[in-house]
Structure formats: structure tokens, C-alpha cells
Amino acid sequence: MKTVEEYLLFLDGKGFSFGDDAIGFIYFGKAYTNATDELVITAIECTLKIQKKFDGSFFVSLLELFNDNQLKTKKEVMSFIKTNQLFPL
């Protein structure tokens, strides 16, 4: 499993770079929700797929949603989103 830093470098290599403000939101959200790297990466992926860009407040809201519903893995998150028809992914 990649770390958040490795994932951000991977995205940068694909041409999607994050500004300092976005990176700040990512690490703030990780610390604020005590999320694992897997959940942070999943929230980044979902944010980009749903919003078509990085939206820091949306990202943090996703992490809070994952936390509130005690979701621990990407598989649990995707199942939860699909079951509750939250977003088209």
C-alpha cells in the first residue's frame, strides 16, 4: 500500500499536481480525522472523480463521513457509497 506522499508523487507523475493549499488540506484532514493512508488516498480518489478537481472541504467531508461510519478500507468505502447511492463512481 502506498503512503499519501507516494500517492501524491504518483499523481504528479501523471500530470496532476497539487498546490501547497491542497497538500495542506490533505494532511490537515488526515490528522483531524486520524485517518489511515488508505482512507486518505481513497478520499483523494473520490474527490477527484466526483468533483473533477481537488476540493479541500469536500475531501475533509469525505474523511469525516468515512470516520462517522467506521469505514476502515477502500473496499468498505466503495461498498458504502454504492449501497447508499451517494455518488456516481
Backbone as XML, in Angstrom:
<?xml version="1.0"?>
<chain id="A" units="angstrom">
  <residue number="1" name="MET">
    <atom name="N" x="0.844" y="-1.187" z="0.000"/>
    <atom name="CA" x="0.000" y="0.000" z="0.000"/>
    <atom name="C" x="0.886" y="1.244" z="0.000"/>
  </residue>
  <residue number="2" name="LYS">
    <atom name="N" x="0.498" y="2.188" z="-0.809"/>
    <atom name="CA" x="1.246" y="3.440" z="-0.905"/>
    <atom name="C" x="0.961" y="4.341" z="0.284"/>
  </residue>
  <residue number="3" name="THR">
    <atom name="N" x="1.933" y="5.184" z="0.582"/>
    <atom name="CA" x="1.702" y="6.249" z="1.560"/>
    <atom name="C" x="1.046" y="7.410" z="0.820"/>
  </residue>
  <residue number="4" name="VAL">
    <atom name="N" x="0.520" y="8.350" z="1.573"/>
    <atom name="CA" x="-0.083" y="9.535" z="0.964"/>
    <atom name="C" x="0.966" y="10.263" z="0.119"/>
  </residue>
  <residue number="5" name="GLU">
    <atom name="N" x="2.161" y="10.405" z="0.653"/>
    <atom name="CA" x="3.220" y="11.093" z="-0.082"/>
    <atom name="C" x="3.531" y="10.385" z="-1.401"/>
  </residue>
  <residue number="6" name="GLU">
    <atom name="N" x="3.639" y="9.057" z="-1.366"/>
    <atom name="CA" x="3.897" y="8.290" z="-2.588"/>
    <atom name="C" x="2.761" y="8.457" z="-3.591"/>
  </residue>
  <residue number="7" name="TYR">
    <atom name="N" x="1.536" y="8.471" z="-3.098"/>
    <atom name="CA" x="0.374" y="8.625" z="-3.985"/>
    <atom name="C" x="0.367" y="10.009" z="-4.641"/>
  </residue>
  <residue number="8" name="LEU">
    <atom name="N" x="0.693" y="11.043" z="-3.875"/>
    <atom name="CA" x="0.748" y="12.397" z="-4.434"/>
    <atom name="C" x="1.854" y="12.498" z="-5.487"/>
  </residue>
  <residue number="9" name="LEU">
    <atom name="N" x="2.985" y="11.848" z="-5.247"/>
    <atom name="CA" x="4.063" y="11.821" z="-6.244"/>
    <atom name="C" x="3.633" y="11.059" z="-7.493"/>
  </residue>
  <residue number="10" name="PHE">
    <atom name="N" x="2.893" y="9.965" z="-7.300"/>
    <atom name="CA" x="2.356" y="9.192" z="-8.422"/>
    <atom name="C" x="1.431" y="10.073" z="-9.265"/>
  </residue>
  <residue number="11" name="LEU">
    <atom name="N" x="0.514" y="10.788" z="-8.613"/>
    <atom name="CA" x="-0.398" y="11.668" z="-9.352"/>
    <atom name="C" x="0.361" y="12.779" z="-10.064"/>
  </residue>
  <residue number="12" name="ASP">
    <atom name="N" x="1.372" y="13.318" z="-9.409"/>
    <atom name="CA" x="2.195" y="14.363" z="-10.016"/>
    <atom name="C" x="2.861" y="13.832" z="-11.289"/>
  </residue>
  <residue number="13" name="GLY">
    <atom name="N" x="3.306" y="12.596" z="-11.232"/>
    <atom name="CA" x="3.909" y="11.959" z="-12.399"/>
    <atom name="C" x="2.929" y="11.770" z="-13.540"/>
  </residue>
  <residue number="14" name="LYS">
    <atom name="N" x="1.659" y="11.688" z="-13.209"/>
    <atom name="CA" x="0.601" y="11.554" z="-14.217"/>
    <atom name="C" x="0.116" y="12.919" z="-14.701"/>
  </residue>
  <residue number="15" name="GLY">
    <atom name="N" x="0.723" y="13.991" z="-14.167"/>
    <atom name="CA" x="0.362" y="15.326" z="-14.611"/>
    <atom name="C" x="-0.642" y="16.047" z="-13.732"/>
  </residue>
  <residue number="16" name="PHE">
    <atom name="N" x="-1.003" y="15.441" z="-12.609"/>
    <atom name="CA" x="-1.951" y="16.093" z="-11.702"/>
    <atom name="C" x="-1.202" y="16.524" z="-10.451"/>
  </residue>
  <residue number="17" name="SER">
    <atom name="N" x="-0.829" y="17.789" z="-10.411"/>
    <atom name="CA" x="-0.079" y="18.266" z="-9.249"/>
    <atom name="C" x="-0.979" y="19.067" z="-8.316"/>
  </residue>
  <residue number="18" name="PHE">
    <atom name="N" x="-0.654" y="19.000" z="-7.067"/>
    <atom name="CA" x="-1.414" y="19.685" z="-6.024"/>
    <atom name="C" x="-0.638" y="20.906" z="-5.559"/>
  </residue>
  <residue number="19" name="GLY">
    <atom name="N" x="-1.338" y="21.999" z="-5.328"/>
    <atom name="CA" x="-0.706" y="23.185" z="-4.760"/>
    <atom name="C" x="-0.484" y="22.996" z="-3.268"/>
  </residue>
  <residue number="20" name="ASP">
    <atom name="N" x="0.246" y="23.928" z="-2.691"/>
    <atom name="CA" x="0.533" y="23.854" z="-1.256"/>
    <atom name="C" x="-0.740" y="23.862" z="-0.424"/>
  </residue>
  <residue number="21" name="ASP">
    <atom name="N" x="-1.748" y="24.627" z="-0.862"/>
    <atom name="CA" x="-3.007" y="24.690" z="-0.109"/>
    <atom name="C" x="-3.699" y="23.331" z="-0.110"/>
  </residue>
  <residue number="22" name="ALA">
    <atom name="N" x="-3.713" y="22.642" z="-1.251"/>
    <atom name="CA" x="-4.346" y="21.321" z="-1.339"/>
    <atom name="C" x="-3.593" y="20.311" z="-0.476"/>
  </residue>
  <residue number="23" name="ILE">
    <atom name="N" x="-2.281" y="20.351" z="-0.538"/>
    <atom name="CA" x="-1.481" y="19.428" z="0.273"/>
    <atom name="C" x="-1.722" y="19.705" z="1.755"/>
  </residue>
  <residue number="24" name="GLY">
    <atom name="N" x="-1.849" y="20.969" z="2.101"/>
    <atom name="CA" x="-2.174" y="21.328" z="3.487"/>
    <atom name="C" x="-3.503" y="20.748" z="3.918"/>
  </residue>
  <residue number="25" name="PHE">
    <atom name="N" x="-4.518" y="20.831" z="3.046"/>
    <atom name="CA" x="-5.836" y="20.253" z="3.348"/>
    <atom name="C" x="-5.728" y="18.745" z="3.532"/>
  </residue>
  <residue number="26" name="ILE">
    <atom name="N" x="-4.951" y="18.100" z="2.684"/>
    <atom name="CA" x="-4.817" y="16.642" z="2.756"/>
    <atom name="C" x="-4.232" y="16.223" z="4.106"/>
  </residue>
  <residue number="27" name="TYR">
    <atom name="N" x="-3.155" y="16.873" z="4.510"/>
    <atom name="CA" x="-2.531" y="16.497" z="5.781"/>
    <atom name="C" x="-3.338" y="16.974" z="6.984"/>
  </residue>
  <residue number="28" name="PHE">
    <atom name="N" x="-4.046" y="18.095" z="6.843"/>
    <atom name="CA" x="-4.953" y="18.535" z="7.901"/>
    <atom name="C" x="-6.065" y="17.497" z="8.087"/>
  </residue>
  <residue number="29" name="GLY">
    <atom name="N" x="-6.687" y="17.089" z="6.986"/>
    <atom name="CA" x="-7.769" y="16.102" z="7.052"/>
    <atom name="C" x="-7.311" y="14.788" z="7.639"/>
  </residue>
  <residue number="30" name="LYS">
    <atom name="N" x="-6.110" y="14.361" z="7.251"/>
    <atom name="CA" x="-5.550" y="13.101" z="7.783"/>
    <atom name="C" x="-5.397" y="13.192" z="9.297"/>
  </residue>
  <residue number="31" name="ALA">
    <atom name="N" x="-4.836" y="14.303" z="9.768"/>
    <atom name="CA" x="-4.619" y="14.471" z="11.211"/>
    <atom name="C" x="-5.943" y="14.680" z="11.951"/>
  </residue>
  <residue number="32" name="TYR">
    <atom name="N" x="-6.819" y="15.500" z="11.386"/>
    <atom name="CA" x="-8.099" y="15.839" z="12.017"/>
    <atom name="C" x="-8.977" y="14.611" z="12.232"/>
  </residue>
  <residue number="33" name="THR">
    <atom name="N" x="-8.966" y="13.699" z="11.249"/>
    <atom name="CA" x="-9.817" y="12.508" z="11.343"/>
    <atom name="C" x="-9.045" y="11.274" z="11.794"/>
  </residue>
  <residue number="34" name="ASN">
    <atom name="N" x="-7.729" y="11.423" z="11.975"/>
    <atom name="CA" x="-6.881" y="10.291" z="12.346"/>
    <atom name="C" x="-7.026" y="9.148" z="11.342"/>
  </residue>
  <residue number="35" name="ALA">
    <atom name="N" x="-7.126" y="9.503" z="10.064"/>
    <atom name="CA" x="-7.352" y="8.526" z="9.003"/>
    <atom name="C" x="-6.058" y="7.834" z="8.600"/>
  </residue>
  <residue number="36" name="THR">
    <atom name="N" x="-6.197" y="6.613" z="8.143"/>
    <atom name="CA" x="-5.057" y="5.866" z="7.619"/>
    <atom name="C" x="-4.705" y="6.402" z="6.231"/>
  </residue>
  <residue number="37" name="ASP">
    <atom name="N" x="-3.517" y="6.065" z="5.764"/>
    <atom name="CA" x="-3.133" y="6.458" z="4.406"/>
    <atom name="C" x="-4.120" y="5.898" z="3.383"/>
  </residue>
  <residue number="38" name="GLU">
    <atom name="N" x="-4.569" y="4.661" z="3.588"/>
    <atom name="CA" x="-5.520" y="4.046" z="2.653"/>
    <atom name="C" x="-6.796" y="4.880" z="2.537"/>
  </residue>
  <residue number="39" name="LEU">
    <atom name="N" x="-7.326" y="5.341" z="3.667"/>
    <atom name="CA" x="-8.550" y="6.145" z="3.614"/>
    <atom name="C" x="-8.304" y="7.523" z="3.019"/>
  </residue>
  <residue number="40" name="VAL">
    <atom name="N" x="-7.161" y="8.108" z="3.305"/>
    <atom name="CA" x="-6.835" y="9.415" z="2.734"/>
    <atom name="C" x="-6.724" y="9.297" z="1.216"/>
  </residue>
  <residue number="41" name="ILE">
    <atom name="N" x="-6.032" y="8.284" z="0.738"/>
    <atom name="CA" x="-5.898" y="8.066" z="-0.699"/>
    <atom name="C" x="-7.259" y="7.815" z="-1.333"/>
  </residue>
  <residue number="42" name="THR">
    <atom name="N" x="-8.099" y="7.033" z="-0.681"/>
    <atom name="CA" x="-9.451" y="6.768" z="-1.186"/>
    <atom name="C" x="-10.255" y="8.061" z="-1.255"/>
  </residue>
  <residue number="43" name="ALA">
    <atom name="N" x="-10.133" y="8.906" z="-0.247"/>
    <atom name="CA" x="-10.852" y="10.192" z="-0.246"/>
    <atom name="C" x="-10.332" y="11.107" z="-1.357"/>
  </residue>
  <residue number="44" name="ILE">
    <atom name="N" x="-9.033" y="11.084" z="-1.611"/>
    <atom name="CA" x="-8.481" y="11.877" z="-2.719"/>
    <atom name="C" x="-9.058" y="11.370" z="-4.043"/>
  </residue>
  <residue number="45" name="GLU">
    <atom name="N" x="-9.039" y="10.054" z="-4.236"/>
    <atom name="CA" x="-9.576" y="9.462" z="-5.473"/>
    <atom name="C" x="-11.038" y="9.834" z="-5.669"/>
  </residue>
  <residue number="46" name="CYS">
    <atom name="N" x="-11.834" y="9.684" z="-4.624"/>
    <atom name="CA" x="-13.262" y="10.000" z="-4.711"/>
    <atom name="C" x="-13.481" y="11.482" z="-5.006"/>
  </residue>
  <residue number="47" name="THR">
    <atom name="N" x="-12.719" y="12.326" z="-4.342"/>
    <atom name="CA" x="-12.840" y="13.772" z="-4.558"/>
    <atom name="C" x="-12.565" y="14.110" z="-6.019"/>
  </residue>
  <residue number="48" name="LEU">
    <atom name="N" x="-11.500" y="13.559" z="-6.562"/>
    <atom name="CA" x="-11.141" y="13.856" z="-7.952"/>
    <atom name="C" x="-12.176" y="13.309" z="-8.933"/>
  </residue>
  <residue number="49" name="LYS">
    <atom name="N" x="-12.699" y="12.119" z="-8.650"/>
    <atom name="CA" x="-13.700" y="11.522" z="-9.551"/>
    <atom name="C" x="-15.021" y="12.277" z="-9.499"/>
  </residue>
  <residue number="50" name="ILE">
    <atom name="N" x="-15.423" y="12.687" z="-8.315"/>
    <atom name="CA" x="-16.731" y="13.331" z="-8.142"/>
    <atom name="C" x="-16.688" y="14.807" z="-8.513"/>
  </residue>
  <residue number="51" name="GLN">
    <atom name="N" x="-15.664" y="15.511" z="-8.059"/>
    <atom name="CA" x="-15.577" y="16.959" z="-8.251"/>
    <atom name="C" x="-14.824" y="17.348" z="-9.524"/>
  </residue>
  <residue number="52" name="LYS">
    <atom name="N" x="-14.110" y="16.400" z="-10.107"/>
    <atom name="CA" x="-13.292" y="16.633" z="-11.307"/>
    <atom name="C" x="-12.105" y="17.555" z="-11.044"/>
  </residue>
  <residue number="53" name="LYS">
    <atom name="N" x="-11.866" y="17.858" z="-9.780"/>
    <atom name="CA" x="-10.717" y="18.657" z="-9.342"/>
    <atom name="C" x="-10.582" y="18.412" z="-7.846"/>
  </residue>
  <residue number="54" name="PHE">
    <atom name="N" x="-9.518" y="18.912" z="-7.237"/>
    <atom name="CA" x="-9.382" y="18.735" z="-5.791"/>
    <atom name="C" x="-10.110" y="19.858" z="-5.072"/>
  </residue>
  <residue number="55" name="ASP">
    <atom name="N" x="-11.029" y="19.480" z="-4.204"/>
    <atom name="CA" x="-11.801" y="20.419" z="-3.386"/>
    <atom name="C" x="-11.530" y="20.041" z="-1.930"/>
  </residue>
  <residue number="56" name="GLY">
    <atom name="N" x="-10.760" y="20.882" z="-1.237"/>
    <atom name="CA" x="-10.321" y="20.560" z="0.119"/>
    <atom name="C" x="-11.443" y="20.321" z="1.103"/>
  </residue>
  <residue number="57" name="SER">
    <atom name="N" x="-12.480" y="21.155" z="1.069"/>
    <atom name="CA" x="-13.566" y="20.982" z="2.037"/>
    <atom name="C" x="-14.365" y="19.711" z="1.732"/>
  </residue>
  <residue number="58" name="PHE">
    <atom name="N" x="-14.536" y="19.387" z="0.452"/>
    <atom name="CA" x="-15.223" y="18.148" z="0.076"/>
    <atom name="C" x="-14.419" y="16.943" z="0.553"/>
  </residue>
  <residue number="59" name="PHE">
    <atom name="N" x="-13.105" y="17.012" z="0.349"/>
    <atom name="CA" x="-12.196" y="15.950" z="0.778"/>
    <atom name="C" x="-12.307" y="15.692" z="2.287"/>
  </residue>
  <residue number="60" name="VAL">
    <atom name="N" x="-12.259" y="16.763" z="3.078"/>
    <atom name="CA" x="-12.355" y="16.616" z="4.538"/>
    <atom name="C" x="-13.729" y="16.060" z="4.913"/>
  </residue>
  <residue number="61" name="SER">
    <atom name="N" x="-14.778" y="16.492" z="4.230"/>
    <atom name="CA" x="-16.123" y="15.968" z="4.494"/>
    <atom name="C" x="-16.189" y="14.463" z="4.234"/>
  </residue>
  <residue number="62" name="LEU">
    <atom name="N" x="-15.527" y="14.017" z="3.175"/>
    <atom name="CA" x="-15.485" y="12.575" z="2.900"/>
    <atom name="C" x="-14.789" y="11.826" z="4.025"/>
  </residue>
  <residue number="63" name="LEU">
    <atom name="N" x="-13.655" y="12.354" z="4.472"/>
    <atom name="CA" x="-12.942" y="11.692" z="5.578"/>
    <atom name="C" x="-13.820" y="11.625" z="6.824"/>
  </residue>
  <residue number="64" name="GLU">
    <atom name="N" x="-14.563" y="12.694" z="7.105"/>
    <atom name="CA" x="-15.478" y="12.687" z="8.260"/>
    <atom name="C" x="-16.581" y="11.654" z="8.070"/>
  </residue>
  <residue number="65" name="LEU">
    <atom name="N" x="-17.095" y="11.545" z="6.843"/>
    <atom name="CA" x="-18.124" y="10.548" z="6.538"/>
    <atom name="C" x="-17.579" y="9.138" z="6.767"/>
  </residue>
  <residue number="66" name="PHE">
    <atom name="N" x="-16.367" y="8.884" z="6.297"/>
    <atom name="CA" x="-15.747" y="7.574" z="6.492"/>
    <atom name="C" x="-15.595" y="7.290" z="7.985"/>
  </residue>
  <residue number="67" name="ASN">
    <atom name="N" x="-15.143" y="8.280" z="8.727"/>
    <atom name="CA" x="-14.944" y="8.151" z="10.172"/>
    <atom name="C" x="-16.264" y="7.892" z="10.892"/>
  </residue>
  <residue number="68" name="ASP">
    <atom name="N" x="-17.266" y="8.710" z="10.579"/>
    <atom name="CA" x="-18.569" y="8.599" z="11.242"/>
    <atom name="C" x="-19.207" y="7.230" z="11.037"/>
  </residue>
  <residue number="69" name="ASN">
    <atom name="N" x="-18.890" y="6.606" z="9.906"/>
    <atom name="CA" x="-19.467" y="5.299" z="9.587"/>
    <atom name="C" x="-18.495" y="4.154" z="9.824"/>
  </residue>
  <residue number="70" name="GLN">
    <atom name="N" x="-17.402" y="4.469" z="10.516"/>
    <atom name="CA" x="-16.395" y="3.485" z="10.924"/>
    <atom name="C" x="-15.886" y="2.640" z="9.758"/>
  </residue>
  <residue number="71" name="LEU">
    <atom name="N" x="-15.681" y="3.299" z="8.618"/>
    <atom name="CA" x="-15.148" y="2.619" z="7.442"/>
    <atom name="C" x="-13.625" y="2.601" z="7.555"/>
  </residue>
  <residue number="72" name="LYS">
    <atom name="N" x="-13.026" y="1.459" z="7.319"/>
    <atom name="CA" x="-11.585" y="1.305" z="7.545"/>
    <atom name="C" x="-10.788" y="1.010" z="6.281"/>
  </residue>
  <residue number="73" name="THR">
    <atom name="N" x="-11.446" y="0.535" z="5.211"/>
    <atom name="CA" x="-10.723" y="0.163" z="4.000"/>
    <atom name="C" x="-11.397" y="0.767" z="2.767"/>
  </residue>
  <residue number="74" name="LYS">
    <atom name="N" x="-10.652" y="0.796" z="1.666"/>
    <atom name="CA" x="-11.208" y="1.286" z="0.406"/>
    <atom name="C" x="-12.417" y="0.438" z="-0.003"/>
  </residue>
  <residue number="75" name="LYS">
    <atom name="N" x="-12.317" y="-0.858" z="0.198"/>
    <atom name="CA" x="-13.415" y="-1.761" z="-0.159"/>
    <atom name="C" x="-14.682" y="-1.398" z="0.629"/>
  </residue>
  <residue number="76" name="GLU">
    <atom name="N" x="-14.531" y="-1.129" z="1.921"/>
    <atom name="CA" x="-15.686" y="-0.742" z="2.747"/>
    <atom name="C" x="-16.265" y="0.591" z="2.279"/>
  </residue>
  <residue number="77" name="VAL">
    <atom name="N" x="-15.397" y="1.533" z="1.925"/>
    <atom name="CA" x="-15.852" y="2.849" z="1.452"/>
    <atom name="C" x="-16.657" y="2.694" z="0.173"/>
  </residue>
  <residue number="78" name="MET">
    <atom name="N" x="-16.116" y="1.967" z="-0.799"/>
    <atom name="CA" x="-16.801" y="1.815" z="-2.085"/>
    <atom name="C" x="-18.133" y="1.096" z="-1.919"/>
  </residue>
  <residue number="79" name="SER">
    <atom name="N" x="-18.174" y="0.107" z="-1.066"/>
    <atom name="CA" x="-19.421" y="-0.609" z="-0.793"/>
    <atom name="C" x="-20.443" y="0.333" z="-0.145"/>
  </residue>
  <residue number="80" name="PHE">
    <atom name="N" x="-19.993" y="1.135" z="0.805"/>
    <atom name="CA" x="-20.864" y="2.090" z="1.496"/>
    <atom name="C" x="-21.427" y="3.112" z="0.508"/>
  </residue>
  <residue number="81" name="ILE">
    <atom name="N" x="-20.576" y="3.653" z="-0.349"/>
    <atom name="CA" x="-21.012" y="4.646" z="-1.339"/>
    <atom name="C" x="-22.036" y="4.030" z="-2.291"/>
  </residue>
  <residue number="82" name="LYS">
    <atom name="N" x="-21.769" y="2.826" z="-2.730"/>
    <atom name="CA" x="-22.677" y="2.141" z="-3.670"/>
    <atom name="C" x="-24.002" y="1.792" z="-2.989"/>
  </residue>
  <residue number="83" name="THR">
    <atom name="N" x="-23.939" y="1.216" z="-1.821"/>
    <atom name="CA" x="-25.136" y="0.810" z="-1.080"/>
    <atom name="C" x="-26.054" y="2.003" z="-0.795"/>
  </residue>
  <residue number="84" name="ASN">
    <atom name="N" x="-25.448" y="3.124" z="-0.432"/>
    <atom name="CA" x="-26.228" y="4.324" z="-0.075"/>
    <atom name="C" x="-26.442" y="5.268" z="-1.255"/>
  </residue>
  <residue number="85" name="GLN">
    <atom name="N" x="-25.969" y="4.859" z="-2.428"/>
    <atom name="CA" x="-26.118" y="5.646" z="-3.660"/>
    <atom name="C" x="-25.750" y="7.110" z="-3.446"/>
  </residue>
  <residue number="86" name="LEU">
    <atom name="N" x="-24.589" y="7.320" z="-2.833"/>
    <atom name="CA" x="-24.170" y="8.678" z="-2.511"/>
    <atom name="C" x="-23.666" y="9.448" z="-3.720"/>
  </residue>
  <residue number="87" name="PHE">
    <atom name="N" x="-22.837" y="8.774" z="-4.534"/>
    <atom name="CA" x="-22.236" y="9.446" z="-5.684"/>
    <atom name="C" x="-22.121" y="8.445" z="-6.824"/>
  </residue>
  <residue number="88" name="PRO">
    <atom name="N" x="-22.172" y="8.926" z="-8.034"/>
    <atom name="CA" x="-21.893" y="8.001" z="-9.162"/>
    <atom name="C" x="-20.388" y="7.849" z="-9.328"/>
  </residue>
  <residue number="89" name="LEU">
    <atom name="N" x="-19.866" y="6.666" z="-9.066"/>
    <atom name="CA" x="-18.423" y="6.425" z="-9.229"/>
    <atom name="C" x="-18.187" y="5.421" z="-10.327"/>
  </residue>
</chain>
